[in-house]
Amino acid sequence: MSNTLIGTPDPDQPPSEPVLRDEHTERTVLAALLRYPQLAAYLMAVLHATYFSSPACREIFLAAAAIHHHKESCTPASVTAELEHRQQADSGAHVKAATGLLHDLARAAAPAEPVVVHYAAIVRDLAALRRHAAARPEGLPSMPMRGFLTDDDT
């Protein structure tokens, strides 16, 4: 027995926008960066600070990138020191929020290294989708439908 939806777009509901951010994935990548400093070179090559949708995550990544640029290890202590240095230079609220988030990330569980590579790809791909917000899956906008099902077997 198969059913077919017969209907038209629902004019009462505006089309919903797809969610193009995943803060859990962003935080997982940063927690892994702090847990596995040897991943820093790969993550710095694959990701960019603008790929992070959260300003706090963006600041942590920028601090880790600065540390990696100086050929130091991206440990929680070194990233905290860099964030405190940035906070003195810029008294923005996002830097203060990043410091609080960093303490949570340092205690968070991080997945194994191969999984982090997959999570980094998710962060990169969501950033690309945000940049090209007009692009939708299969080129069609999502649209709520109003209609009814018909039974094709009768």
Accessible surface in RSA format (square Angstrom, percent):
REM  Atomic radii and reference values for relative SASA: ProtOr
REM  Chains: A
REM  Algorithm: Lee & Richards
REM  Probe-radius: 1.40
REM  Slices: 20
REM RES _ NUM      All-atoms   Total-Side   Main-Chain    Non-polar    All polar
REM                ABS   REL    ABS   REL    ABS   REL    ABS   REL    ABS   REL
RES MET A   1   181.49  94.0 106.07  70.2  75.42 179.6  74.22  63.1 107.27 142.1
RES SER A   2    57.90  48.9  52.38  69.9   5.53  12.7  46.29  98.6  11.62  16.3
RES ASN A   3    81.42  56.1  50.46  48.8  30.96  74.5   8.38  20.2  73.04  70.6
RES THR A   4    57.99  41.2  54.31  55.1   3.68   8.8  48.12  64.6   9.88  14.9
RES LEU A   5    96.45  53.7  71.60  51.2  24.85  62.5  71.60  50.3  24.85  66.9
RES ILE A   6    83.92  47.8  80.90  60.3   3.02   7.3  83.92  60.4   0.00   0.0
RES GLY A   7    31.31  38.6   0.00   N/A  31.31  38.6   7.13  19.6  24.17  54.1
RES THR A   8    86.83  61.8  85.59  86.8   1.25   3.0  68.81  92.4  18.02  27.2
RES PRO A   9    68.67  50.0  62.72  57.2   5.95  21.6  62.72  51.8   5.95  37.0
RES ASP A  10    22.13  15.5  17.29  17.2   4.85  11.5   0.01   0.0  22.12  22.1
RES PRO A  11   109.50  79.8  69.24  63.1  40.26 146.3  81.02  66.9  28.48 177.0
RES ASP A  12   112.25  78.6  80.86  80.5  31.40  74.2  30.81  72.5  81.44  81.2
RES GLN A  13    99.89  55.9  95.36  69.7   4.53  10.8  23.12  49.2  76.76  58.2
RES PRO A  14   108.61  79.2  95.04  86.6  13.56  49.3 101.52  83.8   7.08  44.0
RES PRO A  15    71.75  52.3  59.98  54.7  11.77  42.8  59.98  49.5  11.77  73.1
RES SER A  16    77.42  65.4  68.00  90.8   9.41  21.7  49.45 105.3  27.97  39.2
RES GLU A  17   120.51  69.2 100.70  76.2  19.81  47.2  60.06 116.2  60.45  49.4
RES PRO A  18    57.19  41.7  35.18  32.1  22.01  80.0  46.97  38.8  10.22  63.5
RES VAL A  19   120.42  79.2  94.60  85.6  25.82  62.2  99.36  86.3  21.06  57.1
RES LEU A  20    36.52  20.3  31.57  22.6   4.95  12.4  32.01  22.5   4.51  12.1
RES ARG A  21   116.97  49.1 105.31  53.7  11.66  27.8  41.64  56.9  75.33  45.7
RES ASP A  22    51.23  35.9  46.33  46.1   4.90  11.6  13.20  31.1  38.03  37.9
RES GLU A  23    66.90  38.4  61.49  46.5   5.41  12.9  22.39  43.3  44.51  36.3
RES HIS A  24   126.26  69.0 119.38  83.0   6.88  17.6  86.32  89.0  39.94  46.5
RES THR A  25     4.36   3.1   4.36   4.4   0.00   0.0   0.15   0.2   4.21   6.4
RES GLU A  26     3.94   2.3   3.94   3.0   0.00   0.0   1.29   2.5   2.65   2.2
RES ARG A  27    97.02  40.7  96.67  49.3   0.36   0.8  22.99  31.4  74.03  44.9
RES THR A  28    14.56  10.4  10.61  10.8   3.95   9.4   9.65  13.0   4.91   7.4
RES VAL A  29     0.49   0.3   0.43   0.4   0.06   0.1   0.49   0.4   0.00   0.0
RES LEU A  30     0.15   0.1   0.04   0.0   0.11   0.3   0.04   0.0   0.11   0.3
RES ALA A  31     2.01   1.8   1.08   1.7   0.93   2.1   1.08   1.5   0.93   2.5
RES ALA A  32     0.00   0.0   0.00   0.0   0.00   0.0   0.00   0.0   0.00   0.0
RES LEU A  33     0.67   0.4   0.67   0.5   0.00   0.0   0.67   0.5   0.00   0.0
RES LEU A  34     8.04   4.5   1.99   1.4   6.05  15.2   2.33   1.6   5.70  15.3
RES ARG A  35   115.14  48.3  93.59  47.7  21.55  51.3  38.46  52.6  76.68  46.5
RES TYR A  36    49.04  22.9  48.82  27.8   0.21   0.6  29.59  22.2  19.44  24.0
RES PRO A  37    42.08  30.7  33.65  30.7   8.43  30.6  33.94  28.0   8.14  50.6
RES GLN A  38   118.50  66.3  86.38  63.1  32.12  76.5  63.92 136.1  54.58  41.4
RES LEU A  39    15.40   8.6  15.21  10.9   0.19   0.5  15.40  10.8   0.00   0.0
RES ALA A  40     4.17   3.8   4.17   6.4   0.00   0.0   4.17   5.9   0.00   0.0
RES ALA A  41    59.96  55.1  52.27  80.7   7.69  17.5  53.27  75.0   6.70  17.7
RES TYR A  42    85.65  40.0  78.45  44.6   7.21  18.8  68.10  51.2  17.55  21.6
RES LEU A  43     0.23   0.1   0.23   0.2   0.00   0.0   0.23   0.2   0.00   0.0
RES MET A  44    36.07  18.7  17.05  11.3  19.03  45.3  16.42  14.0  19.65  26.0
RES ALA A  45    88.64  81.5  46.21  71.3  42.43  96.5  57.05  80.3  31.59  83.7
RES VAL A  46    33.86  22.3  21.01  19.0  12.85  31.0  26.07  22.7   7.79  21.1
RES LEU A  47     7.81   4.4   0.00   0.0   7.81  19.6   0.96   0.7   6.86  18.5
RES HIS A  48   102.17  55.8 100.90  70.1   1.27   3.2  69.54  71.7  32.63  38.0
RES ALA A  49     6.43   5.9   5.27   8.1   1.16   2.6   5.27   7.4   1.16   3.1
RES THR A  50    89.87  63.9  73.12  74.1  16.75  39.9  63.20  84.9  26.67  40.3
RES TYR A  51    41.51  19.4  41.10  23.4   0.40   1.1   6.13   4.6  35.37  43.6
RES PHE A  52     0.41   0.2   0.00   0.0   0.41   1.1   0.00   0.0   0.41   1.2
RES SER A  53    20.27  17.1   5.10   6.8  15.18  35.0   9.77  20.8  10.50  14.7
RES SER A  54    10.16   8.6   9.86  13.2   0.30   0.7   1.86   4.0   8.30  11.6
RES PRO A  55    70.59  51.4  69.70  63.5   0.90   3.3  70.18  57.9   0.42   2.6
RES ALA A  56    13.24  12.2  12.14  18.7   1.10   2.5  12.14  17.1   1.10   2.9
RES CYS A  57     0.02   0.0   0.02   0.0   0.00   0.0   0.00   0.0   0.02   0.0
RES ARG A  58    74.53  31.3  74.53  38.0   0.00   0.0  22.63  30.9  51.90  31.5
RES GLU A  59    21.03  12.1  21.03  15.9   0.00   0.0   0.45   0.9  20.58  16.8
RES ILE A  60     0.16   0.1   0.16   0.1   0.00   0.0   0.16   0.1   0.00   0.0
RES PHE A  61     6.58   3.3   6.58   4.1   0.00   0.0   6.58   4.0   0.00   0.0
RES LEU A  62    62.56  34.8  61.35  43.9   1.22   3.1  61.35  43.1   1.22   3.3
RES ALA A  63     0.00   0.0   0.00   0.0   0.00   0.0   0.00   0.0   0.00   0.0
RES ALA A  64     0.05   0.0   0.05   0.1   0.00   0.0   0.05   0.1   0.00   0.0
RES ALA A  65    30.06  27.6  26.39  40.7   3.67   8.4  27.05  38.1   3.01   8.0
RES ALA A  66    21.43  19.7  13.71  21.2   7.72  17.6  20.82  29.3   0.61   1.6
RES ILE A  67     6.46   3.7   5.61   4.2   0.84   2.0   6.46   4.6   0.00   0.0
RES HIS A  68    58.20  31.8  57.23  39.8   0.98   2.5  32.76  33.8  25.45  29.6
RES HIS A  69   139.64  76.3 124.38  86.5  15.25  39.0  77.03  79.4  62.61  72.9
RES HIS A  70   117.47  64.2  96.89  67.3  20.58  52.6  59.29  61.1  58.18  67.7
RES LYS A  71   187.26  91.4 152.21  93.4  35.05  83.5 107.24  96.5  80.01  85.2
RES GLU A  72   101.58  58.3  87.34  66.1  14.24  33.9  36.08  69.8  65.50  53.5
RES SER A  73    61.70  52.1  44.71  59.7  16.99  39.1  45.83  97.6  15.87  22.2
RES CYS A  74     1.11   0.8   0.19   0.2   0.92   2.2   0.00   0.0   1.11   1.2
RES THR A  75    50.45  35.9  50.45  51.1   0.00   0.0  43.11  57.9   7.34  11.1
RES PRO A  76    47.30  34.5  47.14  43.0   0.16   0.6  47.30  39.1   0.00   0.0
RES ALA A  77    78.03  71.7  62.67  96.7  15.36  34.9  70.77  99.7   7.26  19.2
RES SER A  78    26.38  22.3  17.18  22.9   9.20  21.2  23.91  50.9   2.47   3.5
RES VAL A  79     0.00   0.0   0.00   0.0   0.00   0.0   0.00   0.0   0.00   0.0
RES THR A  80    23.37  16.6  23.37  23.7   0.00   0.0  18.15  24.4   5.22   7.9
RES ALA A  81    58.63  53.9  50.50  77.9   8.13  18.5  53.01  74.6   5.62  14.9
RES GLU A  82    35.14  20.2  32.16  24.3   2.99   7.1   3.44   6.7  31.70  25.9
RES LEU A  83     0.00   0.0   0.00   0.0   0.00   0.0   0.00   0.0   0.00   0.0
RES GLU A  84    86.78  49.8  85.61  64.8   1.17   2.8  24.52  47.4  62.26  50.8
RES HIS A  85   114.70  62.7 110.96  77.1   3.74   9.6  70.42  72.6  44.28  51.5
RES ARG A  86    62.79  26.4  60.90  31.0   1.89   4.5  15.46  21.1  47.33  28.7
RES GLN A  87    52.95  29.6  48.94  35.8   4.01   9.5  11.74  25.0  41.20  31.3
RES GLN A  88   156.91  87.7 118.92  86.9  37.99  90.5  48.98 104.3 107.93  81.9
RES ALA A  89    89.00  81.8  44.65  68.9  44.34 100.9  55.88  78.7  33.12  87.7
RES ASP A  90    70.44  49.3  67.33  67.0   3.11   7.3  27.51  64.7  42.94  42.8
RES SER A  91    91.46  77.3  74.18  99.0  17.28  39.8  37.25  79.3  54.22  76.0
RES GLY A  92    17.50  21.6   0.00   N/A  17.50  21.6  17.02  46.7   0.48   1.1
RES ALA A  93    79.69  73.3  68.49 105.7  11.20  25.5  69.93  98.5   9.75  25.8
RES HIS A  94    69.89  38.2  63.17  43.9   6.72  17.2  42.86  44.2  27.03  31.4
RES VAL A  95     1.76   1.2   1.76   1.6   0.00   0.0   1.76   1.5   0.00   0.0
RES LYS A  96   112.12  54.7 100.82  61.9  11.30  26.9  53.73  48.4  58.39  62.2
RES ALA A  97    57.06  52.5  40.05  61.8  17.01  38.7  52.20  73.5   4.87  12.9
RES ALA A  98     0.00   0.0   0.00   0.0   0.00   0.0   0.00   0.0   0.00   0.0
RES THR A  99    22.72  16.2  22.72  23.0   0.00   0.0  22.72  30.5   0.00   0.0
RES GLY A 100    38.82  47.9   0.00   N/A  38.82  47.9  34.24  94.0   4.58  10.3
RES LEU A 101    14.38   8.0  10.00   7.2   4.38  11.0  12.33   8.7   2.05   5.5
RES LEU A 102     0.92   0.5   0.92   0.7   0.00   0.0   0.92   0.6   0.00   0.0
RES HIS A 103    84.19  46.0  82.65  57.4   1.54   3.9  51.00  52.6  33.20  38.6
RES ASP A 104    76.15  53.3  69.87  69.5   6.28  14.8  22.53  53.0  53.62  53.5
RES LEU A 105     7.77   4.3   6.01   4.3   1.76   4.4   6.01   4.2   1.76   4.7
RES ALA A 106    37.94  34.9  17.44  26.9  20.50  46.6  18.70  26.3  19.23  51.0
RES ARG A 107   177.16  74.4 145.03  73.9  32.13  76.5  78.02 106.6  99.15  60.1
RES ALA A 108    37.82  34.8  27.01  41.7  10.81  24.6  36.94  52.0   0.88   2.3
RES ALA A 109    92.14  84.7  68.44 105.6  23.70  53.9  71.68 100.9  20.46  54.2
RES ALA A 110    17.54  16.1   0.04   0.1  17.50  39.8   1.21   1.7  16.32  43.2
RES PRO A 111    34.52  25.2  21.18  19.3  13.34  48.5  33.84  27.9   0.68   4.2
RES ALA A 112    59.52  54.7  48.32  74.6  11.21  25.5  52.10  73.4   7.42  19.7
RES GLU A 113    63.00  36.2  61.11  46.2   1.89   4.5  17.56  34.0  45.45  37.1
RES PRO A 114   101.10  73.7  87.25  79.5  13.85  50.4  92.85  76.7   8.25  51.3
RES VAL A 115    62.51  41.1  59.99  54.3   2.52   6.1  62.50  54.3   0.01   0.0
RES VAL A 116     0.27   0.2   0.27   0.2   0.00   0.0   0.27   0.2   0.00   0.0
RES VAL A 117    61.30  40.3  60.99  55.2   0.31   0.8  60.99  53.0   0.31   0.8
RES HIS A 118   110.60  60.4 105.95  73.6   4.65  11.9  71.87  74.1  38.72  45.1
RES TYR A 119    49.40  23.1  49.40  28.1   0.00   0.0  11.93   9.0  37.46  46.2
RES ALA A 120     0.00   0.0   0.00   0.0   0.00   0.0   0.00   0.0   0.00   0.0
RES ALA A 121    26.26  24.1  25.83  39.9   0.43   1.0  25.95  36.6   0.31   0.8
RES ILE A 122    53.49  30.4  51.33  38.2   2.15   5.2  53.46  38.5   0.03   0.1
RES VAL A 123     2.69   1.8   0.87   0.8   1.82   4.4   2.40   2.1   0.30   0.8
RES ARG A 124    89.75  37.7  89.71  45.7   0.04   0.1  29.21  39.9  60.54  36.7
RES ASP A 125    68.99  48.3  67.92  67.6   1.08   2.5  24.41  57.4  44.58  44.5
RES LEU A 126    32.19  17.9  32.19  23.0   0.00   0.0  32.19  22.6   0.00   0.0
RES ALA A 127     3.21   2.9   2.04   3.1   1.17   2.7   2.41   3.4   0.79   2.1
RES ALA A 128    32.27  29.7  31.60  48.8   0.67   1.5  31.93  45.0   0.35   0.9
RES LEU A 129    79.58  44.3  78.64  56.3   0.94   2.4  78.87  55.4   0.71   1.9
RES ARG A 130    70.35  29.5  53.39  27.2  16.97  40.4  42.33  57.9  28.02  17.0
RES ARG A 131   141.25  59.3 106.00  54.0  35.25  83.9  72.77  99.4  68.48  41.5
RES HIS A 132   113.08  61.8 107.50  74.7   5.58  14.3  73.27  75.5  39.81  46.3
RES ALA A 133    56.47  51.9  50.95  78.6   5.52  12.6  51.53  72.6   4.94  13.1
RES ALA A 134   100.51  92.4  68.69 106.0  31.81  72.4  78.90 111.1  21.61  57.2
RES ALA A 135    61.06  56.1  41.34  63.8  19.73  44.9  50.83  71.6  10.23  27.1
RES ARG A 136    53.22  22.3  40.39  20.6  12.84  30.6  10.04  13.7  43.18  26.2
RES PRO A 137   107.34  78.2  90.38  82.4  16.96  61.7 102.60  84.7   4.75  29.5
RES GLU A 138   165.69  95.1 121.34  91.8  44.35 105.6  60.74 117.5 104.95  85.7
RES GLY A 139    63.18  77.9   0.00   N/A  63.18  77.9  33.08  90.8  30.11  67.4
RES LEU A 140   121.17  67.5 116.09  83.1   5.08  12.8 116.09  81.5   5.08  13.7
RES PRO A 141    70.92  51.7  61.16  55.8   9.76  35.5  61.16  50.5   9.76  60.7
RES SER A 142    52.06  44.0  40.65  54.2  11.42  26.3  49.69 105.8   2.37   3.3
RES MET A 143    88.27  45.7  66.14  43.8  22.13  52.7  59.58  50.7  28.69  38.0
RES PRO A 144    34.39  25.1  21.87  19.9  12.51  45.5  33.72  27.8   0.67   4.2
RES MET A 145    94.37  48.9  62.24  41.2  32.13  76.5  53.31  45.3  41.06  54.4
RES ARG A 146   116.17  48.8 110.02  56.1   6.16  14.7  57.97  79.2  58.21  35.3
RES GLY A 147    43.10  53.1   0.00   N/A  43.10  53.1   8.23  22.6  34.86  78.1
RES PHE A 148   124.77  62.4 117.55  72.8   7.22  18.8 124.77  75.6   0.00   0.0
RES LEU A 149   112.61  62.7  86.65  62.0  25.97  65.3  86.65  60.9  25.97  69.9
RES THR A 150    38.85  27.6  34.25  34.7   4.61  11.0  35.69  47.9   3.16   4.8
RES ASP A 151    53.62  37.6  36.79  36.6  16.83  39.8  21.98  51.7  31.64  31.6
RES ASP A 152    77.20  54.1  46.12  45.9  31.08  73.5  24.47  57.6  52.73  52.6
RES ASP A 153    91.64  64.2  55.95  55.7  35.69  84.4  29.87  70.3  61.78  61.6
RES THR A 154   145.02 103.1  80.61  81.7  64.42 153.5  93.43 125.5  51.59  78.0
END  Absolute sums over single chains surface
CHAIN  1 A     9192.7       7460.8       1732.0       5669.9       3522.8
END  Absolute sums over all chains
TOTAL          9192.7       7460.8       1732.0       5669.9       3522.8
